Amino acid sequence: MLNNSAADQRDVTGGGLFTSLCALALAVLSLALALLPAPALAQQQQTTVLTGGMLISGLSVPPLHDARVVIRGDRIVAVGPASAIEIPAGATVIDTSGQTMMPGLIDAHAHLFMIGFGDEAGWFKWLQGAGKKYSIEKVMELSAWQLLMSGVTSAIDLGGNATESISLRNRINTGEVPGPRLQVSGPLVTRRAFGGFPAEASAVITTPKEGADVVDRLVKQGVDVIKAHAGLTRDDYFAIVKAAHANRVKVHAHVYAEADVRNAFDAGVDVLQHMGSAGGPTYSADLVRTISESNRPIVLTAAHRSWIFPDTVQFPGRLQDPVLKGLFPADIWAAMQDSFKEWPAESYFAGINRQIKFRSPQVKQLIESNALMGVGTDSGTPMNFNTDGLVREMKVLVDEGLAPLEVIADTTRVNARIMGKPDLGTIEPGKLADIIVVPGDPVYHNLNNLFSVQTVVKNGIVYKSQGKPMVKMPE
């Protein structure tokens, strides 16, 4: 448009000084565009059309067959039957026939500085020794790439080093590295440090005032949300929430026991994380009803222990999956295999029998309460890989009674609400163009197709097309 406007002005003025000024302006613009990251430049110029497949919009409506989606820049500009929407001239066309288009997945509970190593503390010990060439931020780059290649276009990183987390988020936003758009919490606000983890990943407090002070410091540093973790008192929760809300950021609480859930809820915590995967009896009916009626979201993270353990017992070959192997540098893969040798004995699974006993009653209780549910994974924990953790979590919810379309909406539309991103989570004109394409019909196949994401579009940029990554794995 700038070129056309300049030409029009030259016709009116007859050239001269105005022509020279326009030429200078165009030169400056060309230089500025050259300095933009390639994804940002592509986002400005590209029109992409996905056409022919079934569309799951993320809204509470049936899928649309033989659909077409038109993307211009980073936004969706048209959605509907292919027969009713023209393909713009010069557009890049991706044929999705025989496949399903759906919103990009959102993980409401990720940990990008971990990768699914058999022993969490052992992972950080390896990074300090044989793996010292990998910085925490480099590990997070790898996790971000794996998530994106698996169809996760947005994630909330709930626990890590603040400096590295903020840096990675910013570098993804500028297009320097590929990954999902991130919200990051930085360190856990806790009464006790997480053993074996980097010291920077915990902010240990001894009083409620210290909790409020930590919140103020983290917000000034640049975090997006606060993660309230273990051992907190009722007064701690109130102080943390008050400080966070004064800074206009949300608080996610790591809660299992009923007393902690109640304290966090009463204090006004915005998202109850882990509730429903406690490995104990169901919660009191009054508490569950109160939470359900409040419409405050719960993120269960149900699969990360009590489903992953028996699934791996049944098929330990998942730990040597050649597709998974291809998503890791060779030395990290070798270290991971070594970490899996005695995985059933790891302390992470010490209470597994009890957790398996109570897993279905707890999840069913929350499903039947009609509580508002987001979907998250606790990704990076033992054998909980960035590549399949979210789909495993989604399948648990389907297996325990939720309809596949509802689970997809929880993982996209509801998670977008949790992130406070109204322009994400559904495929509609005007929304950000975050779209994935999977083989066949994931609804009919109870979401199994989501393990094989073929195409990934984020912000209108195609990062994976017909099964082929368009960006390289971080080295």
C-alpha positions in Angstrom: 0.0 0.0 0.0 2.9 2.4 0.6 4.1 1.8 -2.9 0.7 2.6 -4.4 0.2 5.7 -2.3 3.7 7.0 -3.2 2.9 6.5 -6.9 -0.4 8.3 -6.6 1.4 11.3 -5.0 4.0 11.4 -7.7 1.3 11.7 -10.4 -0.3 14.7 -8.5 2.9 16.6 -7.7 4.8 15.8 -10.9 7.9 14.4 -9.0 10.7 16.6 -7.7 11.3 16.9 -4.0 8.3 14.7 -3.1 9.6 11.9 -5.3 13.0 12.0 -3.5 11.4 12.0 -0.1 9.2 9.0 -1.1 12.3 7.2 -2.4 14.1 7.8 0.9 11.1 6.6 2.9 10.9 3.4 0.8 14.6 2.8 1.4 14.1 3.2 5.1 11.1 0.9 5.0 13.1 -1.7 3.1 15.9 -1.6 5.6 13.4 -2.0 8.5 11.8 -5.0 6.8 15.2 -6.6 6.2 15.9 -6.3 9.9 12.7 -8.0 11.0 12.9 -11.7 12.0 11.9 -13.9 9.1 8.7 -15.2 10.8 7.6 -11.6 11.4 8.2 -10.6 7.8 6.3 -13.7 6.5 3.5 -12.9 8.9 3.1 -9.4 7.3 3.1 -10.7 3.7 1.6 -14.2 3.6 -1.9 -15.3 2.8 -2.5 -19.0 3.5 -5.5 -21.1 2.8 -6.3 -24.5 4.5 -9.0 -26.2 2.4 -10.9 -29.5 2.0 -10.8 -31.0 5.5 -13.2 -31.2 8.3 -13.2 -28.2 10.7 -13.5 -28.4 14.4 -13.8 -24.7 15.4 -13.6 -25.0 19.2 -17.1 -23.6 19.5 -20.0 -25.7 20.7 -21.2 -26.6 17.2 -20.8 -29.8 15.1 -17.8 -30.1 12.8 -18.0 -28.6 9.3 -17.1 -30.9 6.4 -15.2 -29.7 3.3 -14.3 -26.5 5.0 -11.9 -23.6 4.1 -10.0 -21.3 6.3 -8.3 -18.1 4.9 -5.4 -16.6 6.8 -3.9 -13.2 6.1 -0.9 -12.1 8.1 -1.5 -13.4 11.6 -5.3 -13.4 11.5 -8.1 -15.6 10.3 -10.1 -13.6 7.7 -12.6 -16.2 6.5 -14.1 -19.5 7.6 -16.8 -21.6 6.1 -17.7 -24.2 3.4 -15.0 -24.4 0.7 -17.7 -23.9 -1.9 -18.6 -20.5 -0.5 -15.1 -19.0 0.0 -12.8 -18.0 -2.8 -9.1 -18.6 -2.7 -7.3 -15.3 -2.9 -4.9 -14.8 -5.8 -1.3 -15.6 -4.8 -2.2 -17.5 -1.6 -0.3 -20.5 -0.4 -2.8 -23.4 -0.4 -2.5 -26.4 1.9 -4.8 -29.3 1.0 -6.4 -30.7 4.2 -8.7 -33.2 2.4 -9.1 -36.4 4.5 -7.9 -34.5 7.6 -9.2 -32.4 10.4 -8.5 -28.7 11.0 -8.8 -27.5 14.6 -7.5 -24.8 16.9 -3.9 -25.0 18.1 -3.7 -26.8 21.4 -2.9 -25.0 24.6 -1.2 -26.5 27.6 -2.3 -24.9 30.8 0.5 -26.4 32.9 3.9 -26.9 31.4 7.6 -27.0 32.6 9.9 -26.3 29.8 13.1 -26.7 31.7 12.4 -30.5 32.0 12.0 -33.1 29.2 10.5 -36.3 30.8 13.8 -37.6 32.3 13.3 -40.6 34.6 14.5 -38.7 37.7 13.8 -34.9 38.0 16.8 -34.2 40.3 18.9 -36.5 38.1 18.1 -34.4 35.1 19.5 -31.2 36.7 22.5 -33.1 38.0 23.2 -34.3 34.4 23.0 -30.8 33.1 25.6 -29.7 35.6 27.9 -32.6 34.5 27.9 -34.4 31.2 25.2 -32.1 29.8 26.8 -28.8 30.9 26.9 -27.6 27.3 23.1 -27.3 27.5 22.0 -24.2 29.4 18.6 -24.0 31.0 17.4 -21.7 28.3 18.7 -24.1 25.6 16.8 -26.9 27.2 13.7 -24.7 27.2 14.3 -23.9 23.5 14.2 -27.7 22.8 11.0 -28.1 24.8 9.4 -25.2 23.0 10.2 -26.7 19.6 8.9 -30.1 20.7 5.6 -28.6 21.9 5.1 -26.6 18.8 5.8 -29.6 16.5 3.2 -31.5 18.5 0.5 -29.0 17.9 0.8 -27.0 21.1 0.7 -23.3 20.0 0.4 -21.7 23.4 1.5 -22.8 26.9 1.7 -21.6 30.5 5.1 -22.4 32.0 4.4 -22.9 35.7 7.8 -23.1 37.4 11.3 -22.4 36.3 14.1 -19.9 36.3 12.7 -16.4 35.9 15.5 -15.0 33.8 15.6 -17.8 31.3 11.8 -18.2 31.1 11.3 -14.5 30.4 14.1 -14.4 27.9 12.7 -17.4 26.0 9.2 -16.0 26.0 10.4 -12.7 24.5 12.6 -14.5 21.9 9.6 -16.6 20.8 7.5 -13.4 20.5 10.1 -11.7 18.3 10.4 -14.8 16.1 14.0 -15.5 17.0 13.2 -19.1 18.0 10.2 -21.3 17.3 7.8 -22.2 20.0 4.4 -21.8 21.5 3.4 -18.3 22.8 4.2 -18.5 26.5 3.0 -17.1 29.7 5.7 -17.7 32.4 5.6 -17.7 36.2 9.3 -18.0 37.0 10.0 -19.6 40.4 7.5 -21.3 42.6 6.4 -19.2 45.6 6.7 -21.8 48.4 7.5 -22.5 52.0 10.0 -25.1 51.0 12.5 -25.4 48.2 12.0 -28.1 45.6 14.8 -30.6 46.2 17.3 -31.2 43.3 15.9 -28.3 41.3 17.9 -25.1 40.4 17.9 -22.7 43.4 16.5 -20.0 41.1 13.3 -22.1 40.5 12.1 -21.6 44.0 11.3 -18.4 45.9 11.1 -19.6 49.6 9.1 -17.5 51.9 8.7 -17.6 55.7 5.9 -15.0 56.2 2.9 -13.8 54.2 4.6 -10.4 53.7 7.5 -12.1 52.1 5.1 -13.8 49.8 3.7 -10.4 48.7 7.2 -9.0 48.3 8.2 -11.9 46.1 5.1 -11.3 43.9 6.0 -7.6 43.5 9.6 -8.5 42.6 8.6 -11.2 40.0 6.1 -8.9 38.3 8.7 -6.2 38.0 11.1 -8.7 36.6 8.5 -9.5 33.9 6.6 -12.7 34.7 3.0 -13.1 33.4 1.5 -15.2 36.3 2.4 -16.3 39.8 2.7 -20.0 40.8 1.8 -20.6 44.5 3.3 -23.9 45.5 3.8 -26.2 48.5 3.4 -25.6 52.2 1.7 -22.3 52.1 -0.5 -21.1 54.9 -4.0 -19.6 54.5 -2.5 -16.2 55.2 0.2 -16.8 52.6 -2.5 -17.4 49.9 -4.4 -14.2 50.8 -1.2 -12.1 50.8 0.1 -13.6 47.5 -3.3 -13.2 45.7 -3.8 -9.6 47.0 -0.3 -8.6 45.7 -0.8 -10.4 42.4 -4.2 -8.9 41.7 -2.9 -5.5 42.6 -0.4 -6.1 39.8 -3.1 -7.4 37.5 -1.7 -10.9 37.2 -3.3 -14.2 37.9 -2.3 -16.8 40.6 -2.1 -20.5 39.8 -2.0 -22.7 42.9 -0.4 -26.1 43.2 -3.1 -27.8 45.4 -3.9 -31.4 46.2 -5.3 -31.7 49.8 -8.8 -30.4 50.5 -7.5 -27.9 53.1 -5.1 -26.4 50.6 -7.8 -26.3 47.9 -10.1 -24.5 50.3 -7.5 -22.0 51.4 -6.5 -21.2 47.9 -10.1 -20.9 46.7 -11.1 -18.6 49.6 -8.1 -16.4 49.0 -9.2 -15.8 45.4 -6.6 -17.9 43.5 -7.5 -17.8 39.8 -6.7 -21.4 38.7 -6.6 -24.5 40.9 -3.8 -26.7 39.4 -3.5 -30.4 40.2 -6.9 -30.6 42.0 -8.3 -34.0 41.1 -5.0 -35.9 40.8 -4.3 -36.1 44.5 -4.2 -39.8 44.9 -6.6 -39.7 47.8 -10.4 -39.9 48.5 -12.8 -37.6 46.6 -13.3 -34.1 47.9 -16.3 -33.0 50.0 -19.5 -32.4 48.0 -19.7 -28.9 49.4 -16.3 -27.9 48.3 -16.7 -29.3 44.8 -20.2 -27.6 44.4 -18.8 -24.3 45.6 -16.0 -24.4 43.1 -18.2 -25.5 40.2 -20.7 -22.7 40.9 -17.9 -20.1 41.0 -16.9 -21.0 37.4 -13.3 -20.8 38.5 -11.2 -23.1 36.4 -9.6 -26.4 37.6 -6.6 -28.0 35.7 -6.4 -31.6 36.8 -3.1 -32.8 35.4 -4.5 -36.2 36.0 -2.3 -38.4 33.7 1.1 -37.4 34.8 1.4 -40.1 37.4 -1.6 -42.4 37.8 -2.1 -43.0 34.0 1.5 -42.7 32.7 2.8 -45.3 35.2 0.5 -48.2 34.2 0.6 -47.2 30.6 4.4 -47.6 30.7 4.2 -50.8 32.6 1.9 -52.2 29.9 4.1 -50.9 27.0 7.6 -50.0 28.1 8.5 -49.7 24.5 7.0 -46.2 24.5 10.3 -45.1 26.1 12.3 -46.2 23.0 9.8 -44.8 20.5 11.9 -44.0 17.3 9.7 -41.0 16.5 10.4 -39.6 20.0 14.1 -40.3 19.6 14.2 -38.2 16.5 13.0 -35.2 18.5 16.1 -35.2 20.9 19.8 -34.6 20.4 21.7 -37.9 20.6 23.4 -37.2 23.9 20.2 -36.2 25.7 18.4 -39.2 24.3 21.2 -41.5 25.6 21.0 -39.9 29.1 17.3 -40.3 29.1 17.5 -44.0 28.3 20.0 -44.4 31.1 17.5 -42.6 33.5 14.7 -45.1 32.6 16.6 -48.2 33.7 15.0 -48.4 37.1 12.1 -46.0 36.5 9.4 -48.0 38.6 11.5 -47.5 41.7 11.8 -43.7 41.4 10.5 -41.7 44.4 8.2 -39.8 42.0 6.0 -42.9 41.9 6.2 -43.8 45.5 2.5 -43.5 46.1 1.4 -44.9 42.8 -0.8 -47.7 44.1 -3.0 -45.3 46.0 -3.0 -42.8 43.1 -4.2 -45.5 40.7 -6.9 -46.6 43.2 -8.4 -43.1 43.5 -7.7 -41.7 40.0 -11.1 -42.5 38.4 -13.3 -41.4 41.4 -11.6 -38.1 41.7 -11.6 -37.2 38.0 -15.2 -38.4 37.6 -16.3 -36.3 40.6 -15.1 -33.1 39.0 -16.5 -34.0 35.6 -19.9 -34.8 37.0 -19.8 -31.5 39.0 -19.7 -29.6 35.7 -16.8 -27.6 37.0 -15.0 -25.4 34.5 -12.0 -27.4 33.3 -8.8 -26.3 31.6 -6.3 -28.9 30.5 -2.7 -29.1 31.5 0.1 -31.7 31.7 2.8 -30.9 34.3 4.9 -31.7 31.2 8.6 -32.6 31.6 8.0 -34.7 34.7 9.2 -38.3 34.6 8.2 -40.0 31.3 5.7 -37.1 30.7 7.0 -35.9 27.4 6.3 -32.6 25.7 5.4 -34.5 22.6 2.5 -36.5 23.8 1.6 -35.4 27.4 -1.2 -33.1 26.4 -3.0 -35.7 24.2 -2.6 -38.3 27.0 -4.3 -35.8 29.4 -7.1 -35.1 26.9 -7.7 -38.9 26.5 -8.0 -39.4 30.2 -10.9 -36.9 30.3 -12.5 -38.7 27.3 -12.1 -42.1 28.9 -13.6 -40.8 32.2 -16.7 -39.4 30.6 -16.2 -36.1 28.7 -17.1 -36.0 25.0 -14.2 -35.5 22.7 -15.5 -32.2 21.3 -15.9 -30.9 24.8 -12.3 -31.9 25.7 -11.0 -30.2 22.6 -12.9 -27.0 23.6 -11.5 -27.3 27.2 -7.9 -27.6 25.7 -8.4 -24.6 23.3 -11.3 -22.2 24.2 -11.2 -22.7 28.0 -7.4 -22.6 28.2 -7.4 -19.4 26.1 -9.7 -18.0 28.7 -7.3 -19.1 31.5 -4.6 -17.2 29.6 -6.8 -14.2 29.3 -6.4 -14.4 25.5 -9.8 -13.8 23.9 -8.3 -13.9 20.4 -7.2 -17.5 20.8 -8.9 -20.8 21.2 -11.4 -20.9 18.4 -11.2 -20.7 14.6 -13.2 -17.6 13.7 -12.7 -14.5 11.5 -10.6 -12.0 13.4 -8.9 -14.5 15.7 -5.2 -15.2 15.7 -4.4 -17.9 13.2 -3.4 -20.8 15.5 -4.5 -23.9 13.6 -3.4 -27.6 13.5 -4.2 -30.3 11.1 -4.5 -34.0 12.1 -5.2 -37.2 10.1 -8.7 -38.4 9.8 -11.4 -37.7 12.4 -10.1 -37.3 16.0 -13.6 -37.3 17.4 -14.5 -40.7 16.0 -11.1 -42.1 17.1 -11.3 -40.7 20.6 -8.5 -38.2 20.0 -5.8 -40.8 19.0 -5.2 -38.9 15.8 -3.9 -36.0 17.8 -0.7 -38.0 18.4 0.2 -37.4 14.7 -0.1 -33.7 14.1 0.6 -33.0 10.4 0.4 -29.3 10.0 1.0 -26.5 12.6 0.2 -22.8 12.0 0.8 -20.3 14.7 0.2 -16.6 14.2 -0.4 -17.3 10.5 3.1 -18.8 10.1 3.4 -22.5 8.9 5.8 -24.2 11.2 5.0 -27.7 10.1 3.4 -28.8 6.9 2.1 -32.3 5.9 4.2 -33.9 8.6 7.4 -32.0 7.8 8.9 -29.5 10.2 9.6 -26.1 8.6 12.1 -25.2 11.3 15.1 -27.1 12.6 15.4 -28.7 16.0 17.6 -26.6 18.4 21.1 -28.0 18.6 
